[in-house]
């Protein structure tokens, strides 16, 4: 009735509640805090469980993404190997709750979509550049995720 009074005959799904879908994206033009980290592993896109090896200069890292637990495991492959498991599920859950029925948040400040974890020797910061997924029965499944990963030693001062 209201739509008819406004001269609208149809409202597509993209204009209403998102249902069981969610979508987040940070503003790629905003700066990201990188001080205190030694290596940047940009443009890491995952849409399924996957392990890959990436290089940053002379350093090599194994990245393992698991969508079922929404975790990224970063393993330094070197003379002194080390592993850090970053849990992204709490961040996804908080952003889904913030998005509410709309299910979408755009142009987020980078720090609002960042998660940090560490081991005894290594600190890892993950920026969730974009994520898409579904919610069912209170649990959230990430279908696609774009990450930027920063890796540094524990000796450097975090920023």
PyMOL commands that place a pseudoatom at each C-alpha (Angstrom):
pseudoatom trace, name=CA, resn=UNK, resi=1, chain=A, elem=C, hetatm=0, pos=[0.000, 0.000, 0.000]
pseudoatom trace, name=CA, resn=UNK, resi=2, chain=A, elem=C, hetatm=0, pos=[2.766, 2.437, 0.958]
pseudoatom trace, name=CA, resn=UNK, resi=3, chain=A, elem=C, hetatm=0, pos=[4.781, 1.326, -2.051]
pseudoatom trace, name=CA, resn=UNK, resi=4, chain=A, elem=C, hetatm=0, pos=[1.822, 1.939, -4.306]
pseudoatom trace, name=CA, resn=UNK, resi=5, chain=A, elem=C, hetatm=0, pos=[1.358, 5.436, -2.833]
pseudoatom trace, name=CA, resn=UNK, resi=6, chain=A, elem=C, hetatm=0, pos=[5.025, 6.120, -3.591]
pseudoatom trace, name=CA, resn=UNK, resi=7, chain=A, elem=C, hetatm=0, pos=[4.566, 4.970, -7.167]
pseudoatom trace, name=CA, resn=UNK, resi=8, chain=A, elem=C, hetatm=0, pos=[6.605, 1.806, -6.638]
pseudoatom trace, name=CA, resn=UNK, resi=9, chain=A, elem=C, hetatm=0, pos=[5.263, -1.511, -7.781]
pseudoatom trace, name=CA, resn=UNK, resi=10, chain=A, elem=C, hetatm=0, pos=[8.126, -3.807, -6.811]
pseudoatom trace, name=CA, resn=UNK, resi=11, chain=A, elem=C, hetatm=0, pos=[10.894, -3.844, -4.256]
pseudoatom trace, name=CA, resn=UNK, resi=12, chain=A, elem=C, hetatm=0, pos=[13.710, -6.243, -5.057]
pseudoatom trace, name=CA, resn=UNK, resi=13, chain=A, elem=C, hetatm=0, pos=[15.464, -8.391, -2.456]
pseudoatom trace, name=CA, resn=UNK, resi=14, chain=A, elem=C, hetatm=0, pos=[18.499, -6.110, -2.517]
pseudoatom trace, name=CA, resn=UNK, resi=15, chain=A, elem=C, hetatm=0, pos=[16.345, -3.299, -1.128]
pseudoatom trace, name=CA, resn=UNK, resi=16, chain=A, elem=C, hetatm=0, pos=[14.979, -5.245, 1.809]
pseudoatom trace, name=CA, resn=UNK, resi=17, chain=A, elem=C, hetatm=0, pos=[16.226, -7.573, 4.541]
pseudoatom trace, name=CA, resn=UNK, resi=18, chain=A, elem=C, hetatm=0, pos=[19.180, -9.740, 3.595]
pseudoatom trace, name=CA, resn=UNK, resi=19, chain=A, elem=C, hetatm=0, pos=[17.585, -12.926, 4.892]
pseudoatom trace, name=CA, resn=UNK, resi=20, chain=A, elem=C, hetatm=0, pos=[20.337, -15.375, 5.731]
pseudoatom trace, name=CA, resn=UNK, resi=21, chain=A, elem=C, hetatm=0, pos=[23.138, -13.639, 3.766]
pseudoatom trace, name=CA, resn=UNK, resi=22, chain=A, elem=C, hetatm=0, pos=[25.817, -11.258, 5.031]
pseudoatom trace, name=CA, resn=UNK, resi=23, chain=A, elem=C, hetatm=0, pos=[28.427, -9.131, 3.319]
pseudoatom trace, name=CA, resn=UNK, resi=24, chain=A, elem=C, hetatm=0, pos=[31.202, -6.918, 4.723]
pseudoatom trace, name=CA, resn=UNK, resi=25, chain=A, elem=C, hetatm=0, pos=[33.755, -4.720, 3.033]
pseudoatom trace, name=CA, resn=UNK, resi=26, chain=A, elem=C, hetatm=0, pos=[36.316, -2.317, 4.436]
pseudoatom trace, name=CA, resn=UNK, resi=27, chain=A, elem=C, hetatm=0, pos=[37.141, 0.936, 2.741]
pseudoatom trace, name=CA, resn=UNK, resi=28, chain=A, elem=C, hetatm=0, pos=[40.255, 0.034, 0.706]
pseudoatom trace, name=CA, resn=UNK, resi=29, chain=A, elem=C, hetatm=0, pos=[41.263, 3.699, 0.504]
pseudoatom trace, name=CA, resn=UNK, resi=30, chain=A, elem=C, hetatm=0, pos=[41.711, 4.061, 4.259]
pseudoatom trace, name=CA, resn=UNK, resi=31, chain=A, elem=C, hetatm=0, pos=[45.198, 3.413, 5.628]
pseudoatom trace, name=CA, resn=UNK, resi=32, chain=A, elem=C, hetatm=0, pos=[45.948, 0.269, 7.572]
pseudoatom trace, name=CA, resn=UNK, resi=33, chain=A, elem=C, hetatm=0, pos=[48.354, 0.175, 10.524]
pseudoatom trace, name=CA, resn=UNK, resi=34, chain=A, elem=C, hetatm=0, pos=[51.448, -1.790, 9.491]
pseudoatom trace, name=CA, resn=UNK, resi=35, chain=A, elem=C, hetatm=0, pos=[54.121, -0.431, 11.839]
pseudoatom trace, name=CA, resn=UNK, resi=36, chain=A, elem=C, hetatm=0, pos=[55.855, -3.188, 13.787]
pseudoatom trace, name=CA, resn=UNK, resi=37, chain=A, elem=C, hetatm=0, pos=[55.203, -5.858, 11.164]
pseudoatom trace, name=CA, resn=UNK, resi=38, chain=A, elem=C, hetatm=0, pos=[57.856, -7.162, 8.801]
pseudoatom trace, name=CA, resn=UNK, resi=39, chain=A, elem=C, hetatm=0, pos=[55.870, -8.827, 6.020]
pseudoatom trace, name=CA, resn=UNK, resi=40, chain=A, elem=C, hetatm=0, pos=[52.650, -8.013, 4.182]
pseudoatom trace, name=CA, resn=UNK, resi=41, chain=A, elem=C, hetatm=0, pos=[50.793, -10.819, 2.426]
pseudoatom trace, name=CA, resn=UNK, resi=42, chain=A, elem=C, hetatm=0, pos=[48.135, -8.940, 0.406]
pseudoatom trace, name=CA, resn=UNK, resi=43, chain=A, elem=C, hetatm=0, pos=[45.224, -10.168, -1.704]
pseudoatom trace, name=CA, resn=UNK, resi=44, chain=A, elem=C, hetatm=0, pos=[44.613, -13.531, -0.068]
pseudoatom trace, name=CA, resn=UNK, resi=45, chain=A, elem=C, hetatm=0, pos=[41.239, -14.681, -1.412]
pseudoatom trace, name=CA, resn=UNK, resi=46, chain=A, elem=C, hetatm=0, pos=[39.673, -17.906, -0.085]
pseudoatom trace, name=CA, resn=UNK, resi=47, chain=A, elem=C, hetatm=0, pos=[36.341, -19.472, -0.984]
pseudoatom trace, name=CA, resn=UNK, resi=48, chain=A, elem=C, hetatm=0, pos=[36.951, -22.949, 0.396]
pseudoatom trace, name=CA, resn=UNK, resi=49, chain=A, elem=C, hetatm=0, pos=[39.281, -24.772, 2.762]
pseudoatom trace, name=CA, resn=UNK, resi=50, chain=A, elem=C, hetatm=0, pos=[42.714, -24.239, 1.292]
pseudoatom trace, name=CA, resn=UNK, resi=51, chain=A, elem=C, hetatm=0, pos=[46.396, -24.196, 2.156]
pseudoatom trace, name=CA, resn=UNK, resi=52, chain=A, elem=C, hetatm=0, pos=[48.866, -22.210, 0.085]
pseudoatom trace, name=CA, resn=UNK, resi=53, chain=A, elem=C, hetatm=0, pos=[52.474, -21.113, 0.343]
pseudoatom trace, name=CA, resn=UNK, resi=54, chain=A, elem=C, hetatm=0, pos=[53.232, -17.432, -0.244]
pseudoatom trace, name=CA, resn=UNK, resi=55, chain=A, elem=C, hetatm=0, pos=[56.474, -15.492, -0.272]
pseudoatom trace, name=CA, resn=UNK, resi=56, chain=A, elem=C, hetatm=0, pos=[57.285, -12.057, 1.097]
pseudoatom trace, name=CA, resn=UNK, resi=57, chain=A, elem=C, hetatm=0, pos=[60.823, -11.214, 0.088]
pseudoatom trace, name=CA, resn=UNK, resi=58, chain=A, elem=C, hetatm=0, pos=[62.942, -14.113, 1.294]
pseudoatom trace, name=CA, resn=UNK, resi=59, chain=A, elem=C, hetatm=0, pos=[60.376, -15.254, 3.869]
pseudoatom trace, name=CA, resn=UNK, resi=60, chain=A, elem=C, hetatm=0, pos=[57.892, -18.009, 3.049]
pseudoatom trace, name=CA, resn=UNK, resi=61, chain=A, elem=C, hetatm=0, pos=[54.602, -18.644, 4.814]
pseudoatom trace, name=CA, resn=UNK, resi=62, chain=A, elem=C, hetatm=0, pos=[51.960, -21.323, 4.687]
pseudoatom trace, name=CA, resn=UNK, resi=63, chain=A, elem=C, hetatm=0, pos=[48.412, -19.939, 4.931]
pseudoatom trace, name=CA, resn=UNK, resi=64, chain=A, elem=C, hetatm=0, pos=[45.593, -22.372, 5.793]
pseudoatom trace, name=CA, resn=UNK, resi=65, chain=A, elem=C, hetatm=0, pos=[42.025, -21.109, 5.798]
pseudoatom trace, name=CA, resn=UNK, resi=66, chain=A, elem=C, hetatm=0, pos=[39.266, -23.240, 7.288]
pseudoatom trace, name=CA, resn=UNK, resi=67, chain=A, elem=C, hetatm=0, pos=[35.761, -21.885, 6.605]
pseudoatom trace, name=CA, resn=UNK, resi=68, chain=A, elem=C, hetatm=0, pos=[34.078, -24.334, 9.019]
pseudoatom trace, name=CA, resn=UNK, resi=69, chain=A, elem=C, hetatm=0, pos=[35.882, -22.744, 11.995]
pseudoatom trace, name=CA, resn=UNK, resi=70, chain=A, elem=C, hetatm=0, pos=[36.629, -19.438, 10.236]
pseudoatom trace, name=CA, resn=UNK, resi=71, chain=A, elem=C, hetatm=0, pos=[40.311, -19.595, 11.161]
pseudoatom trace, name=CA, resn=UNK, resi=72, chain=A, elem=C, hetatm=0, pos=[43.489, -18.681, 9.347]
pseudoatom trace, name=CA, resn=UNK, resi=73, chain=A, elem=C, hetatm=0, pos=[46.648, -20.500, 10.345]
pseudoatom trace, name=CA, resn=UNK, resi=74, chain=A, elem=C, hetatm=0, pos=[49.860, -18.698, 9.426]
pseudoatom trace, name=CA, resn=UNK, resi=75, chain=A, elem=C, hetatm=0, pos=[53.026, -20.806, 9.558]
pseudoatom trace, name=CA, resn=UNK, resi=76, chain=A, elem=C, hetatm=0, pos=[56.474, -19.353, 8.983]
pseudoatom trace, name=CA, resn=UNK, resi=77, chain=A, elem=C, hetatm=0, pos=[58.539, -21.808, 6.937]
pseudoatom trace, name=CA, resn=UNK, resi=78, chain=A, elem=C, hetatm=0, pos=[62.118, -21.122, 7.992]
pseudoatom trace, name=CA, resn=UNK, resi=79, chain=A, elem=C, hetatm=0, pos=[65.020, -22.348, 10.089]
pseudoatom trace, name=CA, resn=UNK, resi=80, chain=A, elem=C, hetatm=0, pos=[62.921, -21.330, 13.121]
pseudoatom trace, name=CA, resn=UNK, resi=81, chain=A, elem=C, hetatm=0, pos=[59.380, -22.281, 12.103]
pseudoatom trace, name=CA, resn=UNK, resi=82, chain=A, elem=C, hetatm=0, pos=[56.449, -20.859, 14.019]
pseudoatom trace, name=CA, resn=UNK, resi=83, chain=A, elem=C, hetatm=0, pos=[52.656, -21.019, 13.728]
pseudoatom trace, name=CA, resn=UNK, resi=84, chain=A, elem=C, hetatm=0, pos=[49.873, -18.619, 14.697]
pseudoatom trace, name=CA, resn=UNK, resi=85, chain=A, elem=C, hetatm=0, pos=[46.178, -19.477, 14.444]
pseudoatom trace, name=CA, resn=UNK, resi=86, chain=A, elem=C, hetatm=0, pos=[43.955, -16.410, 14.004]
pseudoatom trace, name=CA, resn=UNK, resi=87, chain=A, elem=C, hetatm=0, pos=[40.307, -16.888, 14.935]
pseudoatom trace, name=CA, resn=UNK, resi=88, chain=A, elem=C, hetatm=0, pos=[38.128, -14.753, 12.655]
pseudoatom trace, name=CA, resn=UNK, resi=89, chain=A, elem=C, hetatm=0, pos=[34.774, -16.170, 13.845]
pseudoatom trace, name=CA, resn=UNK, resi=90, chain=A, elem=C, hetatm=0, pos=[34.333, -13.681, 16.752]
pseudoatom trace, name=CA, resn=UNK, resi=91, chain=A, elem=C, hetatm=0, pos=[34.919, -10.789, 14.346]
pseudoatom trace, name=CA, resn=UNK, resi=92, chain=A, elem=C, hetatm=0, pos=[32.455, -12.200, 11.798]
pseudoatom trace, name=CA, resn=UNK, resi=93, chain=A, elem=C, hetatm=0, pos=[29.876, -12.755, 14.559]
pseudoatom trace, name=CA, resn=UNK, resi=94, chain=A, elem=C, hetatm=0, pos=[30.222, -9.167, 15.829]
pseudoatom trace, name=CA, resn=UNK, resi=95, chain=A, elem=C, hetatm=0, pos=[29.888, -7.712, 12.329]
pseudoatom trace, name=CA, resn=UNK, resi=96, chain=A, elem=C, hetatm=0, pos=[26.823, -9.869, 11.540]
pseudoatom trace, name=CA, resn=UNK, resi=97, chain=A, elem=C, hetatm=0, pos=[25.175, -8.634, 14.752]
pseudoatom trace, name=CA, resn=UNK, resi=98, chain=A, elem=C, hetatm=0, pos=[26.031, -5.032, 13.902]
pseudoatom trace, name=CA, resn=UNK, resi=99, chain=A, elem=C, hetatm=0, pos=[24.677, -5.374, 10.352]
pseudoatom trace, name=CA, resn=UNK, resi=100, chain=A, elem=C, hetatm=0, pos=[21.332, -6.619, 11.683]
pseudoatom trace, name=CA, resn=UNK, resi=101, chain=A, elem=C, hetatm=0, pos=[18.590, -7.488, 9.195]
pseudoatom trace, name=CA, resn=UNK, resi=102, chain=A, elem=C, hetatm=0, pos=[20.275, -5.554, 6.389]
pseudoatom trace, name=CA, resn=UNK, resi=103, chain=A, elem=C, hetatm=0, pos=[23.164, -8.026, 6.520]
pseudoatom trace, name=CA, resn=UNK, resi=104, chain=A, elem=C, hetatm=0, pos=[25.654, -5.674, 4.910]
pseudoatom trace, name=CA, resn=UNK, resi=105, chain=A, elem=C, hetatm=0, pos=[28.310, -3.246, 6.117]
pseudoatom trace, name=CA, resn=UNK, resi=106, chain=A, elem=C, hetatm=0, pos=[30.286, -1.221, 3.567]
pseudoatom trace, name=CA, resn=UNK, resi=107, chain=A, elem=C, hetatm=0, pos=[33.292, 1.092, 3.853]
pseudoatom trace, name=CA, resn=UNK, resi=108, chain=A, elem=C, hetatm=0, pos=[34.272, -0.106, 7.305]
pseudoatom trace, name=CA, resn=UNK, resi=109, chain=A, elem=C, hetatm=0, pos=[37.321, 1.429, 8.943]
pseudoatom trace, name=CA, resn=UNK, resi=110, chain=A, elem=C, hetatm=0, pos=[40.098, -1.168, 8.582]
pseudoatom trace, name=CA, resn=UNK, resi=111, chain=A, elem=C, hetatm=0, pos=[40.653, -1.580, 12.338]
pseudoatom trace, name=CA, resn=UNK, resi=112, chain=A, elem=C, hetatm=0, pos=[36.994, -2.574, 12.778]
pseudoatom trace, name=CA, resn=UNK, resi=113, chain=A, elem=C, hetatm=0, pos=[37.646, -5.613, 10.593]
pseudoatom trace, name=CA, resn=UNK, resi=114, chain=A, elem=C, hetatm=0, pos=[41.033, -6.643, 12.003]
pseudoatom trace, name=CA, resn=UNK, resi=115, chain=A, elem=C, hetatm=0, pos=[42.009, -9.538, 14.220]
pseudoatom trace, name=CA, resn=UNK, resi=116, chain=A, elem=C, hetatm=0, pos=[45.367, -10.010, 15.969]
pseudoatom trace, name=CA, resn=UNK, resi=117, chain=A, elem=C, hetatm=0, pos=[46.888, -13.114, 17.505]
pseudoatom trace, name=CA, resn=UNK, resi=118, chain=A, elem=C, hetatm=0, pos=[50.378, -14.273, 18.398]
pseudoatom trace, name=CA, resn=UNK, resi=119, chain=A, elem=C, hetatm=0, pos=[52.647, -17.071, 19.508]
pseudoatom trace, name=CA, resn=UNK, resi=120, chain=A, elem=C, hetatm=0, pos=[55.774, -16.844, 21.639]
pseudoatom trace, name=CA, resn=UNK, resi=121, chain=A, elem=C, hetatm=0, pos=[57.828, -15.439, 18.725]
pseudoatom trace, name=CA, resn=UNK, resi=122, chain=A, elem=C, hetatm=0, pos=[55.395, -14.236, 16.059]
pseudoatom trace, name=CA, resn=UNK, resi=123, chain=A, elem=C, hetatm=0, pos=[52.571, -11.700, 15.876]
pseudoatom trace, name=CA, resn=UNK, resi=124, chain=A, elem=C, hetatm=0, pos=[49.961, -11.821, 13.078]
pseudoatom trace, name=CA, resn=UNK, resi=125, chain=A, elem=C, hetatm=0, pos=[47.366, -9.217, 12.163]
pseudoatom trace, name=CA, resn=UNK, resi=126, chain=A, elem=C, hetatm=0, pos=[44.638, -10.097, 9.659]
pseudoatom trace, name=CA, resn=UNK, resi=127, chain=A, elem=C, hetatm=0, pos=[42.516, -7.474, 7.920]
pseudoatom trace, name=CA, resn=UNK, resi=128, chain=A, elem=C, hetatm=0, pos=[39.246, -8.915, 6.637]
pseudoatom trace, name=CA, resn=UNK, resi=129, chain=A, elem=C, hetatm=0, pos=[39.035, -6.803, 3.474]
pseudoatom trace, name=CA, resn=UNK, resi=130, chain=A, elem=C, hetatm=0, pos=[35.747, -8.404, 2.381]
pseudoatom trace, name=CA, resn=UNK, resi=131, chain=A, elem=C, hetatm=0, pos=[33.621, -11.368, 3.399]
pseudoatom trace, name=CA, resn=UNK, resi=132, chain=A, elem=C, hetatm=0, pos=[30.402, -12.971, 2.205]
pseudoatom trace, name=CA, resn=UNK, resi=133, chain=A, elem=C, hetatm=0, pos=[28.471, -15.795, 3.738]
pseudoatom trace, name=CA, resn=UNK, resi=134, chain=A, elem=C, hetatm=0, pos=[25.288, -17.144, 5.228]
pseudoatom trace, name=CA, resn=UNK, resi=135, chain=A, elem=C, hetatm=0, pos=[23.766, -17.438, 8.670]
pseudoatom trace, name=CA, resn=UNK, resi=136, chain=A, elem=C, hetatm=0, pos=[21.791, -20.484, 9.705]
pseudoatom trace, name=CA, resn=UNK, resi=137, chain=A, elem=C, hetatm=0, pos=[20.609, -21.382, 13.177]
pseudoatom trace, name=CA, resn=UNK, resi=138, chain=A, elem=C, hetatm=0, pos=[22.825, -18.769, 14.810]
pseudoatom trace, name=CA, resn=UNK, resi=139, chain=A, elem=C, hetatm=0, pos=[26.044, -19.968, 13.152]
pseudoatom trace, name=CA, resn=UNK, resi=140, chain=A, elem=C, hetatm=0, pos=[27.820, -18.067, 10.400]
pseudoatom trace, name=CA, resn=UNK, resi=141, chain=A, elem=C, hetatm=0, pos=[29.453, -19.718, 7.394]
pseudoatom trace, name=CA, resn=UNK, resi=142, chain=A, elem=C, hetatm=0, pos=[31.919, -17.690, 5.342]
pseudoatom trace, name=CA, resn=UNK, resi=143, chain=A, elem=C, hetatm=0, pos=[31.617, -18.524, 1.640]
pseudoatom trace, name=CA, resn=UNK, resi=144, chain=A, elem=C, hetatm=0, pos=[34.247, -16.051, 0.370]
pseudoatom trace, name=CA, resn=UNK, resi=145, chain=A, elem=C, hetatm=0, pos=[36.822, -13.984, 2.198]
pseudoatom trace, name=CA, resn=UNK, resi=146, chain=A, elem=C, hetatm=0, pos=[39.552, -11.556, 1.124]
pseudoatom trace, name=CA, resn=UNK, resi=147, chain=A, elem=C, hetatm=0, pos=[42.363, -11.030, 3.616]
pseudoatom trace, name=CA, resn=UNK, resi=148, chain=A, elem=C, hetatm=0, pos=[45.503, -8.978, 4.044]
pseudoatom trace, name=CA, resn=UNK, resi=149, chain=A, elem=C, hetatm=0, pos=[47.942, -10.611, 6.447]
pseudoatom trace, name=CA, resn=UNK, resi=150, chain=A, elem=C, hetatm=0, pos=[50.715, -8.859, 8.374]
pseudoatom trace, name=CA, resn=UNK, resi=151, chain=A, elem=C, hetatm=0, pos=[53.423, -10.891, 10.090]
pseudoatom trace, name=CA, resn=UNK, resi=152, chain=A, elem=C, hetatm=0, pos=[56.030, -9.643, 12.542]
pseudoatom trace, name=CA, resn=UNK, resi=153, chain=A, elem=C, hetatm=0, pos=[58.195, -10.708, 15.433]
pseudoatom trace, name=CA, resn=UNK, resi=154, chain=A, elem=C, hetatm=0, pos=[57.070, -10.367, 19.038]
pseudoatom trace, name=CA, resn=UNK, resi=155, chain=A, elem=C, hetatm=0, pos=[59.988, -8.016, 19.792]
pseudoatom trace, name=CA, resn=UNK, resi=156, chain=A, elem=C, hetatm=0, pos=[58.608, -5.150, 17.722]
pseudoatom trace, name=CA, resn=UNK, resi=157, chain=A, elem=C, hetatm=0, pos=[56.143, -2.824, 19.415]
pseudoatom trace, name=CA, resn=UNK, resi=158, chain=A, elem=C, hetatm=0, pos=[52.564, -3.518, 18.106]
pseudoatom trace, name=CA, resn=UNK, resi=159, chain=A, elem=C, hetatm=0, pos=[50.621, -0.638, 16.602]
for i in range(1, 159): cmd.bond("trace and resi %d" % i, "trace and resi %d" % (i + 1))
show_as sticks, trace
zoom trace
